[in-house]
Amino acid sequence: MKKTAIKIAASTAVAASAFVAVAPAQQADAATNVNQLATNAQNAGTVLKWAISVEGSADYKTLPTTEYNAAKAAVKAAETAAAKLSATEKLNVQAKLVEPKTQIKRAMAYIDAINSSTKIVGLTDTLNAAIKSGDLAKVETAYHSASFEFKTKQAKLLDRVYGQSTRDGIRNAVKPAMEAALESVKYDVTVNMHLAKASALIKDSKFEEAAAELAKADYNLNLKDAKFTFKKQLDQNYADVAKALPLSVLSVTSVDANTVTVKFTKEVDAVLPAGQFVFDQGLTVQKAVVSADRKTVTLTTSTQAKGTTYKLFYQGKDTGKSFTTAPNAADNKFFVDEVGVARIETGGTRVYKVTVKNDDLTNYNGQVTIALNAAGKATLSSINGATATGDSTTVSVPSNGVLTIVITGATGSETSFVPTVKKLDNNKVLELGRTYVYAKATAAALTSTVFNGFHDTTNNYFTVNGVKYSYDANDVFHVLGNVVSLEQFKAALSYNDTVVATTYASVAANSSNFNITSDVTFSNVKFTNPSDDVTYDGFGLNYKFEGTGNNGYTVYLYNVNTGNLIGTGLVSNGVWSVQAGNLGLPGTTATARAIQVAPGQTVDTASNITGNVAVSEDVYVGPFQVSAASLSNTTTSDSVVGYGDTLNLALSYFDDVANNDFTIGDEGTVTVKDAGSKTGVYKVRVTGANTVQIIDVISTEAGFVTAESHNHRIMSIEGIKNKDNLSLTVKENVTF
């Protein structure tokens, strides 16, 4: 009853306010009366108050535009008239306007909240429509848009409304639906983002980063309380990305003198033979233990030597990973002060100071052989002040046990050399610091040349074919013909860019003009398929080789065994593929060699450039096929084919290749016929690399002969696959 009366009063006040607003002529006398104008403003404020309150006419949807504008107009009219009054009278009017102004301010927040709630409803509808479509890409886009708007802007506008009940009413009209929609796909979007990042990183051959993203996706997929809308789809997407990620070693870490941990990009077999892990430097692996997550393997090794780098090979392949043990205390008997890399110009010098002592730390005064190993790139200049020449010499160490060796650059080259000093009493060899020698460019133009050398961004020079070109702030720089700053040129110049110097000044004070005419971010050619040794059944027209490379280059694919060209493929968006029509007869081990060739470049030239050549893993051509079988009767109490008997299966091709091993524990069926063409079907379980054991008799045709002495012919095998997911088939006339 009370609320109805309030609404009637509010309606009456609105009508009165409207009457005042639309009939200025009739109210002329009142308009000049400031107190009346202030009273009008108070009345309009009261109307507005009930229009934005749940105790009044507010319904959380309708905008109080009329009431809001009427109140603003009434306040403005009163303030305008009051401006002509005395200070005391003006203060009296201002006091009357405090309440209507407060209601106007609250109405602004209410109107903002209603507009915000309308936008929230739209965002919620868009998100729900995306969810209904089942398209995860649309869901992710709608989710981010809704989440950003709701959390950073719109929700705050809802919280500014005056009055707890009114504020709660507006919130409850729209906020729960939005929060529910966001919550329903929060984990779906998170996992989808990690999988998308992992997929992109795999394409860029950034396998370590990809593995990290995949691990994050896996973590969220398996959170105990996580709720998913697209769980089945995400599980499949995860499986697809995980399959695309090559199994490779992420890291190798020495835990102690006899323990090493190896981390993989994805799960390995639950049991791995220690023999699959091999280190160089004579370090042997005695035991391998796979962790519960099957991504980490702990190796027990022979004792690791101090100060030694050990490179890891897995399943016969170099993993590119190594670890270095902590060194012994510094060798204070035989050492050099210059161990870093140095780059000098032709005619320039480098000085090495070598200290040589006996085991008792007295100075060594015997003979040593000094060898630059420079192949003409540098020569000896002096040893302890005495003139020396050539690439090597034998001298006696002076009484202080110190050799000061000076070398001089002779010929510019992009290849380096490492000098050595050998003590002739025990033949111990000390390597000195690596040195590069470059010829200083002369004042002549640099013709269009592919940058293939070293770029020193600290000292501002780059090398091309062993020639050193310096640049500074006096020079003019272009990239693709556009004028750029020195810093922009420095950042842009990278390996395999084409660079030109239309003028080159060898004197720093003069100006050179450089232009990068072809700006290339160079990518080495690589294989992504096969990513490891693989069996190929030889059926179908083609085997598809795939990989990554440098955009715009053409990949020439050759058969390593025959030398024949298999085909070519253009690198587009960083990837290439070539269909191989004939890799050879069954039993052939095929390997491909990829050479990526720049436009206008020959295959021969390209093959001599680092990063342009890659060799695939082996492809074993031939069906996964049984060619012979024998029965081992493990059940001595009978003489029939049945439970407990083992079938030993020989393969037509690659019987000794690990890829063709059966997966222990897999189950399938073997269908056989007796001499009278009666059929029997047995359920089998894999027990070894090429053996299955009968675990059940599924069916036998009436009259089927079960005697072991009888000649049974295998008609088919179902459910048994090799490591590459090829299904086991049977050659004709295989009997046991």
ABEGO torsion letter per residue (X at the ends): XAAAAAAAAAAAAAAAAAAAAABAAAAAAAAABAAAAAAAAAAAAAAAAAAABAABABAGABBBAAAAAAAAAAAAAAAAAAAABBAAAAAAAAAAAAAAAAAAAAAAAAAAAAAAAAAAAAAAAAAAAAAAAGBAAAAAAAAAAAAAAAAAAAAAAAAABBEAAAAAAAAAAAAAAAAAAAAAAAAAAAAAAAAAAAAAAAAAGBAAAAAAAAAAAAAAAABAABBBAAAAAAAAAAAAAAAABBBBBABBBBABAABBBBBBABBBBABBBAAABBBBGGBBBABBBBBAAGABBBBBBBBBBBGBBBBBBBGGBBAGBBBBBBBBBBBAABBBABABBBBBBBGBBBBBBBBBBBAAGBBBABBBBBBAGAGGABBBABBGGBBBBEABBBBBBBAAGBBBBBBBBABBBABBBBBBBBBAAAGBBBBBBBBBBBBBBBBBBBBBBBBABBBBAAAGBBBBGGBBBBBBAABBBBBGGBBBBAAAAAAABBBGBBBBBABBBABAABBBBBBBABBBBBBBBBBAOBABBBBBAGBEABBBBBBBBBBGBBBBBBBAAAGBBAEBBBBBGGBBBBBBABAEBBGBBBBBBBBBBBBGBBAAAAAABBGABBBBBBBBBEBBBBABBBBBBABAABABBBBGBBBBBBBABGAABAAABBBBGBBBBBBBBBAAGBBBBBBBBBABAABBBBABBABBBBGBBABAABBBBBABBBGBBBAAGBBBBBBBGBBX
